[in-house]
Amino acid sequence: MSTTRLLEDWSFTQIGGGQGTKDGEWLQASSFPTTVHVELLELKKIPDPFIGLHEWDVQWIGESAWSFKTVFEVTEEQLKSVNIDIVFDGVDTFSSVNLNGSKILSTENQFVSYRVPVKSLLNVGANTLTLDFESAFIKGREIEKEHGKFGLWNGDSSRLHVRKAQYNYGWDWGPLLMTIGPWKPIYLQTYHTRIADSFVKAVVSESLSAELSATGTLSDKTAGFASFVLKNPDGIIEASSNKIPTDAGHYKVSFQFSPGQVKLWYPVHYGAQPLYTVETEITDAEGNILDSKTQKIAFRRVQVVQEPLEEQEGRSFLFEINNVRIFCGGSNWIPADSFLTTMTVERYRAWLQLLIDGNQNMIRVWGGGIYEYDSFYDICDEFGIMVWQDFMFGCGQYPAYDSFLSLVKEEAVQNVKRIRNHPSILSFIAGNNEDYQIAESLKLELDYSDEKSDFRDTNFPARHIYERLLPSVVEEYSDVFYHRSSPYSGFGKDTRNHQYGDLHQWNVWHGNQEPWKNWDILAGRFVSEFGMEGYPDIRTVDAWLGGDKSQRYPQSKLMQNHNKADGFERRLELYLVENFKHSFEMESYVYYTQIMQAETLASAYRLWRRNWKGKGKQYTAGALVWQINDCWPTTSWAIIDYYLRPKPAYFAIARELRPFTVGMTRKEKETYPDYRSAANKTVTLDVSSFDLNSDWVENWSKAVVLAPNASTELFQGEVPGQPRRTKRSELPRVIIVSARLIDDGGNVLARYSNWPEPFKFITFPEIAEVGLKAEVSADGISVMLSTNKPVKGVVLDAEGEFVKWSDQAIDLVPGDPQFVKAIGLNGRPVKMRFLGDGTA
């Protein structure tokens, strides 16, 4: 029987001595797997690089050489095993591995695992395993000198030659922290014969019948048998097969299921996520168990639909699951920590729980980080989160010389095999992040009509990777859709095209710096990136200040170091000054950037969801905000900060992604809802209008019918109560129009208040007139918000510890109180910020 033993007792040293250790001094590692920064932090030998300017005090770590060592015992009985391997699940990045003084391995790719037969080198008793690490930064520079310097956005150009998490080199949201060390488990495995590869493939037809096939490859040809058992979510055997011959070193089995015989996996909010268990066991001819493997799988049909559209040029780009077309509302995901070994299953679960609590259904694993840990995909399977998976190439003119291609191929094969069985993985979409955009911006040799040339002979050689190597690997080792890049239009169009493929829409913030009200004309078929910066919670700001109150103002050096976006001050202030009267006092500046971010992102979802108009008119099929998370405490485009504190934008997006939404735009004078069910629904549309500076109110309502899984236009008309102006000098009245959808039971399904923009032109009433109240119920958790005047952008807080609020960035109107839950309020008074609260 195969046995596995983790090697967990490690020590480390700085080779040759230095700031980390003396020469020859070995320090005990506090945890394993680990990396050098993590260990030195634990030993208090370095300052926390997340605080102040200390990021720059630890650069020497990534530029130094380090060694990790373990001593482990092997018994005489273990040495009798036919095979003994040491398996390295992940090594970051360049290392020379020695066992008992003999070199057994050189590593050069963070994204792959290594398996080394070591039986002949082992001793009975103590054995010493050592990993000597070179600096990836210095090694990368050496490789770059040999193979040439290429263009990129973000980080040092040497990163393009190194198969290491690219964000380690610094990004426009993250620090420069070059990690180094054994970042994934290392273990000793003894076995006679093992299951070397297992692919369980569930194919669901258009009729929703299913075929399950399982193929396996053994480590060697052994006379014997395999058994296969499929258990449903309740643990009941659904199908099984025994005595499958394995003499040829492999096995195969298949089963057929009629429609309804197996339960189908659906995205969150669209159905259940039943996970089936596959148990495979191999035995020798006498029935002795040699190895076993347990996997979770699911049945679902996935189609990427690119079909001609009615009334508009181009084609759709949408996901269809089990014959149901899905509007994908979600986020981009970056690594959730600069120090990956500190990520736990609990932290992953907390992040992904926030995603689904925010009514999102898709996450894109971005190409400048890592192929995520197995636990990440396991949780996505469980929660029903659709995963858009990039290969790990980002914002660069990558090379394609032979040794580099060899690394990339092994990386692609291993990671496709590792994650292909997850039902959450909808596609390896895409081969890279923005590399075709790099080629366009640098005017490289890129002819989209040329599908046949050897691209290695051009100055955009990585096209060979994205159009030859990666798709061939995906096709051979999985049944998952492949997309060449993100963004990528296809059909001979460049990446800026709005009518085909997916689009990164950065003309708000970057590019033309368009007003956010123009999101409707900036739409694409699938907007896989867009965003707006906003400060994190003030507690997060204070954490990175580390008590230095002299730096507690927006333009300070520490604030600048904790915002890595190029030109962020100009861009933040451009959008602030165009839209708000605002203050530079720290708490107020945080508030106004947060409200700006919330308004910007909510507006995008609101306008793009109405483009989901039913089959043939699904003009926008998805929107993935950049980004959901941070890898350190910082100001960025994230909607939740490093400490898992949601920004107001998180709640604003959540409202726009509810099953029912109400939206308005004064430019186009309409309201629209969206519903995901399979039937029409009759509701009441209730519309109230208010003059902010008088007691004038108008209300009307009517019954309306909402189409299923599509937007429905309900009303067009002039803004009520607004006199026609005959002179440019006449100022319009400040009319707020509030619309609600109410079901037969009187429940408010959705609401939205439309205010005139820009907000800076509004003369707000005196605070005493507003009458804004927050009344805490007897349970200490439920808070009722009410007002005498319309109020915009209410953000709730309390002194002291962070409170988990169920909603933020709230708009209120008279006669429509709203209820918010406050977990952890603990009797403290509720503080409220809002536009016009007298702070600007």
Solvent accessible surface area in square Angstrom, and as a share of the most:
residue,aa,sasa,rsa
1,M,126,0.56
2,S,18,0.11
3,T,76,0.44
4,T,79,0.46
5,R,85,0.31
6,L,94,0.47
7,L,6,0.03
8,E,113,0.51
9,D,94,0.49
10,W,3,0.01
11,S,18,0.12
12,F,0,0.00
13,T,8,0.05
14,Q,15,0.07
15,I,81,0.41
16,G,56,0.54
17,G,20,0.19
18,G,49,0.47
19,Q,128,0.57
20,G,1,0.01
21,T,5,0.03
22,K,152,0.64
23,D,108,0.56
24,G,54,0.52
25,E,57,0.26
26,W,89,0.31
27,L,27,0.14
28,Q,109,0.48
29,A,11,0.08
30,S,69,0.45
31,S,54,0.35
32,F,31,0.13
33,P,39,0.25
34,T,0,0.00
35,T,4,0.02
36,V,0,0.00
37,H,1,0.01
38,V,23,0.13
39,E,0,0.00
40,L,0,0.00
41,L,49,0.24
42,E,106,0.47
43,L,73,0.36
44,K,177,0.75
45,K,95,0.40
46,I,14,0.07
47,P,52,0.33
48,D,53,0.28
49,P,0,0.00
50,F,17,0.07
51,I,59,0.30
52,G,8,0.07
53,L,64,0.32
54,H,65,0.29
55,E,1,0.00
56,W,123,0.43
57,D,76,0.39
58,V,1,0.00
59,Q,37,0.16
60,W,40,0.14
61,I,0,0.00
62,G,5,0.05
63,E,87,0.39
64,S,18,0.12
65,A,36,0.28
66,W,0,0.00
67,S,4,0.03
68,F,0,0.00
69,K,55,0.23
70,T,5,0.03
71,V,77,0.44
72,F,11,0.05
73,E,102,0.46
74,V,3,0.02
75,T,70,0.41
76,E,115,0.52
77,E,121,0.54
78,Q,54,0.24
79,L,35,0.18
80,K,137,0.58
81,S,27,0.18
82,V,88,0.50
83,N,40,0.20
84,I,2,0.01
85,D,4,0.02
86,I,0,0.00
87,V,7,0.04
88,F,0,0.00
89,D,47,0.24
90,G,0,0.00
91,V,0,0.00
92,D,1,0.01
93,T,2,0.01
94,F,12,0.05
95,S,8,0.05
96,S,33,0.21
97,V,0,0.00
98,N,33,0.17
99,L,0,0.00
100,N,50,0.26
101,G,75,0.72
102,S,43,0.28
103,K,126,0.54
104,I,28,0.14
105,L,29,0.14
106,S,61,0.40
107,T,4,0.02
108,E,81,0.36
109,N,1,0.01
110,Q,2,0.01
111,F,15,0.06
112,V,7,0.04
113,S,40,0.26
114,Y,36,0.14
115,R,82,0.30
116,V,16,0.09
117,P,107,0.67
118,V,0,0.00
119,K,77,0.33
120,S,110,0.71
121,L,60,0.30
122,L,14,0.07
123,N,73,0.37
124,V,90,0.52
125,G,21,0.20
126,A,58,0.45
127,N,1,0.00
128,T,47,0.27
129,L,0,0.00
130,T,26,0.15
131,L,0,0.00
132,D,47,0.25
133,F,2,0.01
134,E,85,0.38
135,S,7,0.04
136,A,8,0.06
137,F,41,0.17
138,I,82,0.42
139,K,58,0.24
140,G,0,0.00
141,R,102,0.37
142,E,93,0.42
143,I,33,0.17
144,E,15,0.07
145,K,179,0.76
146,E,133,0.60
147,H,63,0.28
148,G,29,0.28
149,K,155,0.66
150,F,44,0.18
151,G,21,0.20
152,L,43,0.21
153,W,98,0.34
154,N,42,0.22
155,G,38,0.36
156,D,35,0.18
157,S,10,0.06
158,S,0,0.00
159,R,0,0.00
160,L,0,0.00
161,H,5,0.02
162,V,1,0.00
163,R,1,0.00
164,K,0,0.00
165,A,0,0.00
166,Q,1,0.00
167,Y,3,0.01
168,N,4,0.02
169,Y,7,0.03
170,G,11,0.11
171,W,16,0.05
172,D,31,0.16
173,W,2,0.01
174,G,1,0.01
175,P,4,0.03
176,L,49,0.24
177,L,3,0.02
178,M,12,0.05
179,T,9,0.05
180,I,4,0.02
181,G,0,0.00
182,P,0,0.00
183,W,8,0.03
184,K,27,0.11
185,P,44,0.28
186,I,1,0.00
187,Y,38,0.15
188,L,4,0.02
189,Q,20,0.09
190,T,12,0.07
191,Y,17,0.07
192,H,77,0.34
193,T,0,0.00
194,R,36,0.13
195,I,17,0.09
196,A,48,0.37
197,D,38,0.20
198,S,9,0.06
199,F,34,0.14
200,V,7,0.04
201,K,70,0.30
202,A,17,0.13
203,V,70,0.40
204,V,7,0.04
205,S,43,0.28
206,E,124,0.55
207,S,76,0.49
208,L,47,0.23
209,S,32,0.21
210,A,5,0.04
211,E,69,0.31
212,L,0,0.00
213,S,19,0.12
214,A,3,0.02
215,T,53,0.31
216,G,4,0.04
217,T,65,0.38
218,L,10,0.05
219,S,41,0.26
220,D,60,0.31
221,K,157,0.66
222,T,18,0.10
223,A,59,0.45
224,G,3,0.03
225,F,60,0.25
226,A,2,0.01
227,S,28,0.18
228,F,1,0.00
229,V,29,0.16
230,L,0,0.00
231,K,53,0.22
232,N,24,0.12
233,P,59,0.37
234,D,106,0.55
235,G,46,0.44
236,I,111,0.57
237,I,101,0.51
238,E,54,0.24
239,A,16,0.12
240,S,54,0.35
241,S,30,0.20
242,N,102,0.53
243,K,142,0.60
244,I,18,0.09
245,P,87,0.55
246,T,2,0.01
247,D,81,0.42
248,A,56,0.43
249,G,7,0.07
250,H,104,0.47
251,Y,8,0.03
252,K,135,0.57
253,V,17,0.10
254,S,60,0.38
255,F,34,0.14
256,Q,129,0.57
257,F,9,0.04
258,S,64,0.42
259,P,79,0.50
260,G,74,0.71
261,Q,92,0.41
262,V,6,0.04
263,K,116,0.49
264,L,25,0.12
265,W,0,0.00
266,Y,49,0.19
267,P,0,0.00
268,V,17,0.10
269,H,79,0.35
270,Y,36,0.14
271,G,39,0.37
272,A,69,0.53
273,Q,43,0.19
274,P,13,0.08
275,L,36,0.18
276,Y,3,0.01
277,T,20,0.12
278,V,0,0.00
279,E,61,0.27
280,T,5,0.03
281,E,58,0.26
282,I,1,0.00
283,T,24,0.14
284,D,26,0.13
285,A,57,0.45
286,E,141,0.63
287,G,48,0.46
288,N,87,0.45
289,I,74,0.37
290,L,10,0.05
291,D,17,0.09
292,S,53,0.34
293,K,79,0.33
294,T,93,0.54
295,Q,25,0.11
296,K,112,0.47
297,I,4,0.02
298,A,7,0.05
299,F,0,0.00
300,R,38,0.14
301,R,43,0.16
302,V,32,0.18
303,Q,69,0.31
304,V,27,0.16
305,V,22,0.12
306,Q,54,0.24
307,E,43,0.19
308,P,93,0.58
309,L,19,0.09
310,E,93,0.42
311,E,146,0.65
312,Q,83,0.37
313,E,113,0.51
314,G,11,0.11
315,R,76,0.28
316,S,1,0.01
317,F,0,0.00
318,L,0,0.00
319,F,1,0.00
320,E,26,0.12
321,I,0,0.00
322,N,4,0.02
323,N,62,0.32
324,V,51,0.29
325,R,28,0.10
326,I,0,0.00
327,F,11,0.05
328,C,0,0.00
329,G,3,0.03
330,G,0,0.00
331,S,0,0.00
332,N,0,0.00
333,W,3,0.01
334,I,0,0.00
335,P,3,0.02
336,A,1,0.01
337,D,3,0.01
338,S,3,0.02
339,F,7,0.03
340,L,12,0.06
341,T,31,0.18
342,T,50,0.29
343,M,19,0.08
344,T,61,0.36
345,V,75,0.43
346,E,127,0.57
347,R,54,0.20
348,Y,4,0.02
349,R,90,0.33
350,A,40,0.31
351,W,0,0.00
352,L,1,0.00
353,Q,69,0.30
354,L,34,0.17
355,L,0,0.00
356,I,25,0.13
357,D,84,0.44
358,G,1,0.01
359,N,28,0.15
360,Q,0,0.00
361,N,1,0.01
362,M,0,0.00
363,I,0,0.00
364,R,0,0.00
365,V,2,0.01
366,W,4,0.01
367,G,0,0.00
368,G,0,0.00
369,G,0,0.00
370,I,2,0.01
371,Y,6,0.02
372,E,2,0.01
373,Y,44,0.17
374,D,72,0.37
375,S,24,0.15
376,F,0,0.00
377,Y,0,0.00
378,D,71,0.37
379,I,4,0.02
380,C,0,0.00
381,D,4,0.02
382,E,76,0.34
383,F,22,0.09
384,G,0,0.00
385,I,0,0.00
386,M,0,0.00
387,V,0,0.00
388,W,0,0.00
389,Q,0,0.00
390,D,0,0.00
391,F,1,0.01
392,M,1,0.00
393,F,1,0.00
394,G,0,0.00
395,C,5,0.03
396,G,0,0.00
397,Q,18,0.08
398,Y,0,0.00
399,P,1,0.01
400,A,9,0.07
401,Y,47,0.18
402,D,110,0.57
403,S,69,0.44
404,F,2,0.01
405,L,17,0.08
406,S,73,0.47
407,L,38,0.19
408,V,1,0.00
409,K,107,0.45
410,E,84,0.38
411,E,1,0.01
412,A,1,0.00
413,V,20,0.12
414,Q,44,0.20
415,N,5,0.03
416,V,0,0.00
417,K,63,0.27
418,R,74,0.27
419,I,0,0.00
420,R,16,0.06
421,N,25,0.13
422,H,22,0.10
423,P,3,0.02
424,S,0,0.00
425,I,0,0.00
426,L,4,0.02
427,S,0,0.00
428,F,2,0.01
429,I,0,0.00
430,A,0,0.00
431,G,0,0.00
432,N,0,0.00
433,N,2,0.01
434,E,19,0.08
435,D,0,0.00
436,Y,0,0.00
437,Q,33,0.15
438,I,1,0.00
439,A,0,0.00
440,E,40,0.18
441,S,64,0.41
442,L,81,0.40
443,K,175,0.74
444,L,27,0.13
445,E,99,0.45
446,L,34,0.17
447,D,79,0.41
448,Y,32,0.12
449,S,95,0.61
450,D,38,0.20
451,E,82,0.37
452,K,189,0.80
453,S,48,0.31
454,D,64,0.33
455,F,5,0.02
456,R,105,0.38
457,D,122,0.63
458,T,38,0.22
459,N,63,0.32
460,F,1,0.00
461,P,12,0.08
462,A,0,0.00
463,R,4,0.02
464,H,27,0.12
465,I,0,0.00
466,Y,0,0.00
467,E,13,0.06
468,R,75,0.27
469,L,18,0.09
470,L,1,0.00
471,P,33,0.21
472,S,59,0.38
473,V,3,0.02
474,V,3,0.02
475,E,143,0.64
476,E,123,0.55
477,Y,52,0.20
478,S,12,0.07
479,D,80,0.41
480,V,19,0.11
481,F,66,0.27
482,Y,36,0.14
483,H,13,0.06
484,R,55,0.20
485,S,0,0.00
486,S,0,0.00
487,P,0,0.00
488,Y,15,0.06
489,S,2,0.01
490,G,15,0.14
491,F,105,0.44
492,G,49,0.47
493,K,69,0.29
494,D,44,0.23
495,T,0,0.00
496,R,165,0.60
497,N,30,0.15
498,H,51,0.23
499,Q,58,0.26
500,Y,29,0.11
501,G,1,0.01
502,D,0,0.00
503,L,7,0.03
504,H,10,0.05
505,Q,3,0.01
506,W,37,0.13
507,N,42,0.22
508,V,0,0.00
509,W,0,0.00
510,H,52,0.23
511,G,59,0.56
512,N,108,0.56
513,Q,59,0.26
514,E,40,0.18
515,P,51,0.32
516,W,7,0.03
517,K,120,0.51
518,N,24,0.12
519,W,0,0.00
520,D,21,0.11
521,I,117,0.59
522,L,13,0.06
523,A,16,0.12
524,G,2,0.02
525,R,12,0.04
526,F,0,0.00
527,V,0,0.00
528,S,0,0.00
529,E,6,0.03
530,F,0,0.00
531,G,0,0.00
532,M,0,0.00
533,E,0,0.00
534,G,0,0.00
535,Y,6,0.02
536,P,0,0.00
537,D,21,0.11
538,I,28,0.14
539,R,41,0.15
540,T,0,0.00
541,V,0,0.00
542,D,55,0.29
543,A,36,0.28
544,W,1,0.00
545,L,7,0.03
546,G,51,0.49
547,G,64,0.62
548,D,58,0.30
549,K,170,0.72
550,S,80,0.52
551,Q,40,0.18
552,R,71,0.26
553,Y,101,0.38
554,P,8,0.05
555,Q,102,0.46
556,S,1,0.01
557,K,120,0.51
558,L,12,0.06
559,M,3,0.01
560,Q,84,0.37
561,N,16,0.08
562,H,0,0.00
563,N,5,0.03
564,K,48,0.20
565,A,4,0.03
566,D,115,0.59
567,G,16,0.16
568,F,15,0.06
569,E,71,0.32
570,R,173,0.63
571,R,37,0.14
572,L,2,0.01
573,E,47,0.21
574,L,51,0.25
575,Y,0,0.00
576,L,0,0.00
577,V,81,0.47
578,E,66,0.30
579,N,16,0.08
580,F,7,0.03
581,K,100,0.42
582,H,35,0.15
583,S,22,0.14
584,F,95,0.40
585,E,89,0.40
586,M,8,0.04
587,E,65,0.29
588,S,3,0.02
589,Y,11,0.04
590,V,8,0.05
591,Y,7,0.03
592,Y,5,0.02
593,T,0,0.00
594,Q,13,0.06
595,I,1,0.01
596,M,0,0.00
597,Q,0,0.00
598,A,2,0.02
599,E,27,0.12
600,T,0,0.00
601,L,0,0.00
602,A,5,0.04
603,S,9,0.06
604,A,0,0.00
605,Y,0,0.00
606,R,24,0.09
607,L,11,0.06
608,W,0,0.00
609,R,4,0.02
610,R,22,0.08
611,N,25,0.13
612,W,1,0.00
613,K,96,0.41
614,G,17,0.16
615,K,149,0.63
616,G,9,0.08
617,K,60,0.25
618,Q,6,0.03
619,Y,13,0.05
620,T,1,0.00
621,A,1,0.01
622,G,0,0.00
623,A,0,0.00
624,L,0,0.00
625,V,0,0.00
626,W,12,0.04
627,Q,0,0.00
628,I,1,0.01
629,N,0,0.00
630,D,0,0.00
631,C,0,0.00
632,W,0,0.00
633,P,1,0.01
634,T,0,0.00
635,T,2,0.01
636,S,0,0.00
637,W,4,0.01
638,A,0,0.00
639,I,0,0.00
640,I,0,0.00
641,D,0,0.00
642,Y,29,0.11
643,Y,89,0.34
644,L,44,0.22
645,R,48,0.18
646,P,24,0.15
647,K,2,0.01
648,P,5,0.03
649,A,0,0.00
650,Y,10,0.04
651,F,17,0.07
652,A,3,0.03
653,I,0,0.00
654,A,13,0.10
655,R,52,0.19
656,E,12,0.06
657,L,3,0.01
658,R,82,0.30
659,P,55,0.35
660,F,19,0.08
661,T,4,0.03
662,V,4,0.02
663,G,0,0.00
664,M,21,0.09
665,T,20,0.11
666,R,65,0.24
667,K,108,0.46
668,E,70,0.31
669,K,89,0.38
670,E,17,0.07
671,T,5,0.03
672,Y,4,0.02
673,P,1,0.00
674,D,3,0.02
675,Y,47,0.18
676,R,32,0.12
677,S,34,0.22
678,A,104,0.81
679,A,62,0.48
680,N,100,0.51
681,K,65,0.28
682,T,74,0.43
683,V,3,0.02
684,T,48,0.28
685,L,0,0.00
686,D,18,0.09
687,V,9,0.05
688,S,18,0.12
689,S,2,0.01
690,F,14,0.06
691,D,11,0.06
692,L,0,0.00
693,N,82,0.42
694,S,47,0.30
695,D,135,0.70
696,W,74,0.26
697,V,84,0.48
698,E,70,0.31
699,N,84,0.43
700,W,72,0.25
701,S,64,0.41
702,K,84,0.36
703,A,78,0.60
704,V,11,0.06
705,V,83,0.48
706,L,1,0.01
707,A,37,0.29
708,P,45,0.29
709,N,29,0.15
710,A,8,0.06
711,S,16,0.10
712,T,28,0.16
713,E,97,0.44
714,L,21,0.11
715,F,79,0.33
716,Q,114,0.51
717,G,26,0.25
718,E,111,0.50
719,V,38,0.22
720,P,32,0.20
721,G,25,0.24
722,Q,54,0.24
723,P,77,0.49
724,R,190,0.69
725,R,132,0.48
726,T,121,0.70
727,K,132,0.56
728,R,242,0.88
729,S,92,0.59
730,E,66,0.30
731,L,160,0.79
732,P,63,0.40
733,R,80,0.29
734,V,21,0.12
735,I,0,0.00
736,I,0,0.00
737,V,13,0.08
738,S,6,0.04
739,A,0,0.00
740,R,52,0.19
741,L,0,0.00
742,I,28,0.14
743,D,30,0.16
744,D,141,0.73
745,G,65,0.62
746,G,51,0.49
747,N,90,0.46
748,V,51,0.30
749,L,39,0.19
750,A,4,0.03
751,R,68,0.25
752,Y,34,0.13
753,S,8,0.05
754,N,10,0.05
755,W,9,0.03
756,P,29,0.18
757,E,83,0.37
758,P,34,0.22
759,F,4,0.02
760,K,62,0.26
761,F,151,0.63
762,I,6,0.03
763,T,97,0.56
764,F,41,0.17
765,P,15,0.10
766,E,126,0.56
767,I,94,0.48
768,A,99,0.77
769,E,92,0.41
770,V,6,0.03
771,G,19,0.18
772,L,29,0.15
773,K,114,0.48
774,A,29,0.22
775,E,84,0.38
776,V,65,0.38
777,S,49,0.32
778,A,117,0.91
779,D,92,0.48
780,G,26,0.25
781,I,66,0.33
782,S,25,0.16
783,V,0,0.00
784,M,58,0.26
785,L,0,0.00
786,S,28,0.18
787,T,10,0.06
788,N,102,0.52
789,K,24,0.10
790,P,6,0.04
791,V,4,0.02
792,K,6,0.02
793,G,1,0.01
794,V,0,0.00
795,V,18,0.10
796,L,2,0.01
797,D,35,0.18
798,A,1,0.01
799,E,122,0.55
800,G,53,0.51
801,E,139,0.62
802,F,54,0.23
803,V,0,0.00
804,K,137,0.58
805,W,17,0.06
806,S,62,0.40
807,D,17,0.09
808,Q,15,0.06
809,A,8,0.06
810,I,3,0.01
811,D,25,0.13
812,L,1,0.01
813,V,9,0.05
814,P,36,0.23
815,G,77,0.74
816,D,10,0.05
817,P,56,0.35
818,Q,19,0.08
819,F,132,0.55
820,V,3,0.02
821,K,115,0.49
822,A,0,0.00
823,I,90,0.45
824,G,30,0.29
825,L,2,0.01
826,N,130,0.67
827,G,74,0.71
828,R,50,0.18
829,P,110,0.69
830,V,27,0.16
831,K,94,0.40
832,M,48,0.21
833,R,52,0.19
834,F,16,0.07
835,L,8,0.04
836,G,23,0.22
837,D,18,0.09
838,G,65,0.63
839,T,54,0.31
840,A,68,0.52
